[in-house]
Amino acid sequence: MNIEQFRKRWIRYHKQYERLAYTAFIKSIRETANKIPFNFLTEENYKGTIDKTINIEEITMAYFNVYNEVGVIHGERVGKSINRQIKEFTLKGFLSVFERNLLDWLFKNSSFRITSVKNTLTSYLQEIISFGIAEGKTMSELSTDLHRLINQKNFYRWQALRIARTETTAAANYASVVASDVSGVESEKVWVSAHDARTRIPPESKFNHYVMDKVRVDFDKKFNVSGELLEFPGDPKASAGNVINCRCTVAVVPKRDSDGNIVIA
């Protein structure tokens, strides 16, 4: 499979993952927002009450579930691709490593993003009340308005789509790296850009993902993306401008010796 075929297949996969993740994230966001005690909100307590109600543990669990589901699906796909070349990947081995380490990996790499989701949602709901108070609405009216908004079909849609697009890129690419690692095959990583009108490129962005297309590094090395080092596209440790809404992916390519044989680690 060449890079163009790989790119097209990835974009198709990513759309599937994004739909899956959007459903999970918006469900979690709506459920935690609906736990706000609307009938007990006052001008004095609404900020603190909303802040305490939007539970970071529930958002973390949504992240875990999305990463786990997307990661398992994509990791198995990557593993099957590896096995078309050499029978070294096993789903059992991948699942053992991926699922055992996932929660710890999220805490180490994605805590800031999870906290940001919590804080952004909290501020959004608080501002709705704040603006309503400034317009002279009563707390009873505002509580009713907020409850109705949370249960509308398009509530928080664009924000949830952004979260889903960003996190599915990270989840799938992290799974690719784990799948390659457990296969026991020496590999290189190849950056594969989405390569369309939405791909990051100056001057619209200070980060250039367009020129990263087909850049190759050793498996244990990082990609230098406009001065930032990324383990893979969507790496949670990178700055927001480098990863939010990113749809690039990583291809894992087994190394071959001088005779063309795949190198086993």
C-alpha positions in Angstrom: 0.0 0.0 0.0 1.4 3.4 -1.0 1.1 6.6 1.0 -1.8 7.9 -1.0 -3.8 4.8 -0.4 -2.8 4.8 3.3 -4.0 8.5 3.6 -7.4 7.8 2.0 -7.9 4.8 4.2 -6.9 6.8 7.3 -9.3 9.6 6.5 -12.1 7.1 6.2 -11.2 5.5 9.5 -10.9 8.8 11.3 -14.4 9.8 10.3 -15.7 6.6 11.8 -13.7 7.2 15.0 -14.8 10.8 15.2 -18.5 9.9 15.0 -18.0 7.3 17.7 -16.1 9.7 20.0 -18.5 12.6 19.4 -21.4 10.4 20.6 -19.5 9.4 23.7 -18.3 12.9 24.6 -21.6 14.7 24.1 -23.4 12.0 26.2 -20.9 12.4 29.0 -21.1 16.2 28.8 -24.9 16.2 28.8 -25.1 13.8 31.6 -22.8 15.7 33.9 -24.4 19.0 33.1 -27.8 17.6 33.8 -26.6 16.9 37.4 -26.6 20.7 38.1 -29.3 21.3 40.8 -31.1 23.8 38.7 -33.9 24.6 41.2 -31.3 25.6 43.9 -29.2 28.0 41.8 -29.0 31.5 43.1 -27.0 34.6 42.1 -24.7 33.9 45.0 -24.0 30.2 44.4 -24.4 29.4 40.7 -20.7 29.7 39.9 -19.5 27.5 42.7 -22.4 25.0 42.2 -21.7 24.6 38.5 -18.0 24.3 39.1 -18.5 21.5 41.7 -21.1 19.7 39.6 -19.0 19.4 36.4 -17.1 16.4 37.5 -13.6 15.9 36.1 -13.7 12.2 37.0 -16.7 11.7 34.7 -14.9 13.5 31.9 -11.8 11.5 32.5 -13.8 8.3 32.2 -15.3 9.5 28.9 -11.7 10.0 27.7 -10.7 6.6 28.9 -13.7 4.9 27.1 -13.0 6.8 23.8 -9.3 6.0 23.9 -10.0 2.4 24.7 -12.6 1.8 22.1 -10.8 3.7 19.3 -7.4 2.4 20.3 -8.5 -1.2 20.3 -10.1 -0.9 16.9 -7.2 0.9 15.3 -4.5 -1.1 17.1 -6.0 -4.3 15.7 -6.1 -2.8 12.2 -2.5 -1.8 12.5 -1.6 -5.3 13.8 -3.3 -7.0 10.9 -1.3 -4.8 8.6 1.9 -5.8 10.3 0.9 -9.5 10.1 0.5 -9.2 6.3 4.3 -8.8 6.3 5.4 -10.9 9.2 3.4 -12.9 11.8 4.7 -11.2 14.9 1.7 -9.2 16.2 -0.9 -10.8 18.5 -4.1 -9.1 19.5 -3.8 -10.6 23.0 -0.4 -9.1 23.5 -1.5 -5.7 22.2 -4.6 -5.6 24.5 -2.5 -6.7 27.5 -0.2 -3.7 27.1 -2.6 -1.1 25.7 -5.4 -1.6 28.2 -3.1 -2.1 31.2 -1.2 1.1 30.6 -4.0 3.4 29.1 -5.3 5.1 32.3 -1.8 5.8 33.5 -0.8 7.1 30.1 -3.8 9.4 30.0 -3.0 10.9 33.4 0.6 11.5 32.4 -0.1 12.9 28.9 -3.7 14.2 28.7 -4.5 15.6 32.2 -4.2 19.2 30.9 -6.5 18.5 28.1 -9.1 16.8 30.3 -8.9 19.7 32.8 -9.3 22.2 29.9 -12.5 20.4 28.8 -13.9 20.6 32.3 -13.0 24.3 32.7 -14.3 25.3 29.3 -17.6 23.6 29.9 -17.9 25.1 33.4 -17.1 28.6 32.1 -19.6 28.2 29.2 -22.5 27.3 31.6 -21.6 30.0 34.1 -21.5 32.6 31.4 -25.0 31.7 30.3 -26.3 32.5 33.8 -24.1 35.6 34.0 -25.4 37.1 30.8 -29.0 36.3 31.8 -28.6 38.1 35.1 -27.2 41.1 33.2 -30.3 41.0 31.0 -32.6 41.1 34.1 -33.8 37.5 34.0 -34.8 35.8 37.2 -32.9 32.8 38.5 -36.0 30.7 38.0 -36.1 31.7 34.3 -32.4 31.1 33.9 -32.4 27.7 35.5 -35.2 26.7 33.1 -33.4 28.1 30.1 -30.1 26.3 31.1 -31.9 23.0 31.6 -33.6 23.3 28.3 -30.4 24.3 26.5 -28.5 21.3 27.9 -31.1 18.9 26.5 -31.3 20.4 23.1 -30.0 18.3 20.2 -27.2 20.7 19.2 -26.0 21.5 22.8 -22.3 22.0 22.8 -22.0 20.4 19.4 -19.1 22.3 17.9 -17.0 22.0 21.0 -17.7 18.3 21.3 -16.8 17.8 17.6 -13.5 19.5 18.2 -12.8 17.3 21.2 -13.8 14.2 19.3 -11.6 15.1 16.3 -8.6 15.9 18.4 -8.7 12.9 20.7 -9.5 10.3 18.1 -6.3 11.4 16.3 -4.3 11.0 19.5 -6.0 7.7 20.5 -5.5 6.0 17.1 -1.9 7.1 16.7 -1.0 6.1 20.2 -2.5 2.7 19.5 -0.4 2.5 16.3 2.8 3.0 18.3 1.8 0.4 20.9 0.8 -2.1 18.3 4.2 -1.7 16.5 6.1 -1.9 19.8 4.5 -5.2 21.0 5.0 -6.8 17.5 8.7 -7.1 18.2 9.5 -5.7 14.8 12.0 -2.9 14.3 10.1 0.0 12.7 10.2 3.5 11.5 7.4 6.1 11.9 6.2 8.0 8.9 4.1 11.2 9.3 1.1 11.1 6.9 -0.7 14.5 6.6 -4.4 14.8 5.7 -3.1 17.0 2.8 -6.2 19.0 2.1 -7.4 22.6 2.5 -7.7 22.1 6.3 -4.1 20.9 6.8 -2.0 23.3 8.9 0.2 25.6 6.9 1.7 29.1 7.3 0.7 31.9 7.4 -2.6 30.7 8.8 -0.8 28.6 11.4 2.7 28.8 12.7 2.8 25.0 12.6 3.3 23.4 9.2 1.8 19.9 8.9 1.8 20.1 5.1 5.5 19.8 4.8 5.6 17.0 7.4 3.9 14.6 5.0 6.1 11.5 4.5 8.7 12.6 7.0 10.3 9.5 8.4 12.0 9.0 11.8 13.2 6.0 13.8 10.6 4.4 16.0 12.1 5.7 19.2 12.6 9.3 17.9 10.2 12.2 17.7 9.0 14.3 14.8 10.2 17.9 14.8 7.1 19.8 13.8 7.9 23.5 13.4 10.2 23.4 16.4 8.1 21.1 18.6 8.9 17.5 19.2 5.9 15.1 18.8 5.8 11.4 19.5 3.1 11.1 16.8 0.4 13.4 15.3 -2.0 14.6 18.0 0.6 14.0 20.8 -1.2 15.4 23.9 2.0 16.9 25.2 2.3 19.3 22.3 0.9 22.8 22.2 -2.8 23.3 21.4 -2.0 25.0 18.1 -0.1 21.9 16.9 -2.7 19.3 17.7 -6.3 20.7 18.1 -8.4 19.4 15.2 -5.4 17.6 13.7 -6.2 14.8 11.3 -2.7 13.6 10.5 -1.7 10.1 11.2 1.4 7.9 11.7 2.3 4.9 9.5 4.5 2.3 11.1 6.9 0.8 8.6 9.0 -2.3 9.5 12.7 -1.9 8.9 14.4 -4.3 6.4 18.0 -5.5 6.2 20.2 -5.4 3.1 18.6 -8.6 1.8 15.1 -7.1 2.1 14.1 -9.2 5.2 12.1 -7.6 8.0 14.3 -6.9 11.1 13.2 -8.4 14.3 14.1 -6.5 17.5 
